[in-house]
Amino acid sequence: MSVVDFGGHGQPIVLLHGLMGRARTWWPVARWLTRYGQVVGLDAAGHGRAARTGPWTTERFVEDVAGLLRSFDEPAVLIGHSMGGLHAWATAATHPDLVRAVVVEDMAPDQRGRTVDDWRAYFDSWPVPFGSLAQVREFFGSTGNYFTECVEEREDGYHLIARLEDLYEIAAEWGRREYWSFVAGVKCPLLVIEAGHTLMPPGQQAELAACVPHGTHVVIEGAGHIVHDGAPDEYRGAVEAFLSAVLCR
């Protein structure tokens, strides 16, 4: 298990990254989250410094999260982006005693019918290897700082840390199955932060929040899929309001 300790004390807060990311992509968010508790980030299997062995199933990722949560003395707050959001609510549903609250950023429960073909074309367009981190920032534009955390230096330049074939297999599962059954099991407070320019099927994120007894849905207008990177102030405001209410209960 690969865990990054961002500091802080008290309430455990666990950050779960999106596909192709890693725990350290959360550093800008972790800085202000430490005022609310002990903040740690988990590298999902196949990402960062975590093991690169399958199976690449949601259930496997959830058990990895649960394994970390068992190391704490009290239930944790889970904050997940995209893939990490799915893993967060699935963990809350299957291990309710380990989770105090959940924040989901731009992830929907049912993407059946989507394929990884578009992903392949997109990744094939990358000028890999990148010659420098400056080129990474230039190529990805507004999300350049985020993507510099997703690459590593090798002899010939910078490459994505995660293996593309692993990422395709992980994402392919989302196109074959729905995750509403997990949503039905979530009983803790849930905040859903939807990007104004979301990549998810319309309406599902509002429905996701509505299905949970203490669910809240917020749309950050103008934001892209990585809301916490593209609209950091708005994201922070939504999360801090949610945490202030949850942790005062």
C-alpha positions in Angstrom: 0.0 0.0 0.0 1.4 3.4 -1.0 0.2 6.3 1.3 1.2 9.9 1.4 0.9 11.7 4.8 0.1 15.3 4.2 0.1 16.2 7.9 -2.6 17.4 10.4 -4.0 15.8 13.5 -7.3 14.3 14.6 -10.1 13.4 12.2 -8.8 11.1 9.4 -9.3 12.5 5.9 -8.4 10.2 3.0 -7.9 11.6 -0.5 -8.6 9.3 -3.5 -7.3 10.4 -6.9 -8.7 9.9 -10.4 -7.7 7.6 -13.2 -4.0 8.1 -14.3 -3.4 10.3 -11.2 -1.7 9.7 -7.9 -2.0 10.8 -4.3 0.4 13.7 -4.7 -1.9 15.4 -7.2 -3.9 16.4 -4.1 -1.2 18.5 -2.5 -2.8 21.9 -3.1 -6.0 20.7 -1.5 -4.3 18.9 1.3 -2.6 22.1 2.5 -5.9 23.6 3.6 -7.5 20.4 4.6 -5.0 19.8 7.4 -7.0 22.3 9.6 -9.8 19.7 9.7 -7.8 16.6 10.5 -5.0 14.2 9.6 -4.9 14.2 5.8 -3.5 11.2 3.8 -3.6 10.3 0.2 -3.7 6.8 -1.2 -2.1 5.7 -4.5 -4.7 3.4 -6.1 -3.3 0.1 -7.5 -1.6 0.6 -10.8 -0.9 4.3 -10.0 1.9 6.2 -8.3 4.0 3.9 -6.2 1.3 1.3 -5.6 1.5 -2.3 -6.9 0.9 -2.7 -10.6 -1.0 -6.0 -10.3 -4.7 -6.6 -10.8 -7.4 -7.6 -10.7 -8.6 -4.2 -11.9 -12.1 -4.3 -10.3 -13.9 -1.7 -8.2 -14.2 -4.3 -5.4 -10.4 -4.7 -5.3 -9.9 -0.9 -5.1 -12.5 -0.6 -2.3 -10.8 -3.3 -0.3 -7.5 -1.4 -0.6 -9.2 1.7 0.7 -10.9 -0.2 3.6 -7.5 -1.7 4.5 -6.1 1.8 5.0 -9.2 2.9 7.0 -8.8 0.1 9.4 -5.5 1.7 10.5 -7.3 4.6 12.0 -9.0 4.9 15.5 -12.2 6.4 14.1 -14.2 6.5 10.8 -12.6 8.6 8.1 -13.9 11.3 5.7 -13.3 10.1 2.1 -12.7 12.7 -0.6 -12.5 11.3 -4.1 -12.1 12.7 -7.6 -13.6 10.8 -10.6 -12.5 7.2 -10.1 -11.7 8.0 -6.5 -15.2 9.3 -6.0 -16.6 5.9 -7.1 -14.2 4.1 -4.8 -15.2 6.5 -2.0 -19.0 5.9 -2.1 -18.5 2.2 -2.8 -16.4 2.0 0.4 -19.0 3.9 2.4 -21.7 1.5 1.2 -19.8 -1.7 1.9 -17.9 -0.6 5.0 -20.2 1.9 6.7 -18.4 1.6 10.1 -15.2 2.9 8.5 -16.6 6.0 6.8 -17.9 9.2 8.4 -18.7 11.2 5.3 -17.9 11.3 1.6 -17.1 14.0 -1.0 -17.5 12.9 -4.7 -16.0 15.1 -7.4 -17.5 14.7 -10.9 -18.3 11.0 -11.1 -21.5 9.3 -12.2 -22.8 5.8 -11.3 -23.8 4.6 -14.8 -21.6 5.0 -17.8 -22.6 1.8 -19.6 -22.0 1.8 -23.3 -19.0 4.0 -23.2 -15.8 2.5 -24.5 -12.1 3.2 -24.1 -11.6 4.0 -27.8 -11.8 7.7 -27.2 -9.2 7.4 -24.5 -6.9 5.5 -26.8 -7.0 8.2 -29.4 -6.4 10.9 -26.8 -3.4 9.2 -25.3 -2.0 8.5 -28.7 -2.0 12.2 -29.4 0.5 12.9 -26.6 4.0 13.8 -27.6 5.5 11.1 -25.4 8.1 11.2 -24.1 7.8 14.8 -23.0 11.1 16.6 -23.1 10.6 18.4 -19.8 8.1 19.2 -17.2 7.7 22.6 -18.8 6.5 20.8 -22.0 4.0 18.8 -19.9 2.6 22.1 -18.5 2.5 23.7 -22.0 0.8 20.7 -23.6 -1.9 20.4 -21.0 -2.5 24.1 -20.5 -4.8 24.9 -17.6 -4.3 21.4 -16.1 -0.6 21.4 -16.7 0.4 21.6 -13.0 -1.9 18.6 -12.3 -0.4 16.5 -15.0 3.2 17.2 -13.9 2.4 15.0 -10.9 1.2 12.2 -13.1 4.5 11.7 -15.0 8.0 10.4 -14.1 11.4 10.9 -15.6 13.1 8.1 -17.5 16.2 8.1 -19.6 14.5 9.5 -22.7 12.2 12.0 -21.0 8.9 12.1 -19.1 6.3 9.3 -19.3 2.9 8.7 -17.6 3.6 6.8 -14.4 0.6 4.5 -14.8 0.6 1.9 -17.6 -1.9 2.7 -20.3 -3.2 -0.9 -20.7 -4.0 -1.0 -17.0 -5.9 2.3 -17.3 -7.9 1.0 -20.3 -8.9 -2.1 -18.4 -10.0 -0.1 -15.3 -12.1 2.3 -17.4 -13.6 -0.5 -19.5 -15.3 -1.8 -16.4 -17.2 1.4 -16.0 -18.6 0.9 -19.5 -19.9 -2.6 -18.6 -21.7 -2.1 -15.3 -23.6 0.4 -13.2 -22.9 1.3 -9.6 -26.4 2.4 -8.3 -26.5 -0.6 -6.0 -23.5 0.9 -4.1 -25.2 4.3 -3.9 -28.2 2.7 -2.2 -26.0 1.5 0.6 -24.5 4.9 1.5 -26.0 6.2 4.8 -23.4 8.8 5.8 -23.4 12.5 4.6 -22.4 12.8 1.0 -21.4 15.9 -1.0 -21.4 15.6 -4.8 -19.4 18.3 -6.6 -20.3 18.4 -10.3 -18.2 20.2 -12.9 -20.1 22.7 -15.0 -18.4 21.2 -18.0 -18.8 17.6 -16.7 -17.7 14.6 -18.6 -20.4 12.5 -17.0 -23.9 11.6 -18.3 -26.3 14.5 -17.5 -28.5 14.4 -14.4 -26.8 11.5 -12.7 -24.8 13.4 -10.2 -27.8 15.3 -8.9 -29.7 11.9 -8.6 -26.7 10.4 -6.8 -26.9 13.0 -4.1 -30.7 12.7 -4.0 -30.5 9.0 -3.4 -28.5 9.4 -0.1 -30.4 10.5 3.1 -27.9 13.3 3.8 -26.8 14.1 0.2 -25.9 17.5 -1.2 -25.3 18.4 -4.9 -23.3 21.4 -6.0 -22.5 22.4 -9.6 -19.3 24.5 -10.1 -20.1 26.5 -13.2 -17.3 26.9 -15.7 -15.2 24.2 -14.1 -13.8 21.2 -16.0 -13.6 17.6 -14.9 -10.7 18.3 -12.4 -12.7 20.8 -10.4 -10.3 21.1 -7.5 -7.6 22.1 -9.9 -9.5 24.4 -12.3 -11.8 26.1 -9.8 -9.9 25.7 -6.5 -11.6 28.5 -4.6 -15.1 27.3 -5.4 -14.2 23.7 -4.7 -12.7 24.7 -1.3 -15.7 26.7 -0.4 -18.1 23.7 -1.0 -15.9 21.2 0.8 -15.2 23.4 3.8 -18.9 24.2 4.2 -19.7 20.5 4.1 -16.9 19.5 6.5 -17.8 22.2 9.0 -21.4 20.8 9.1 -20.3 17.2 9.3 -17.6 17.5 11.9 -19.8 19.6 14.2 -22.4 16.8 14.5 
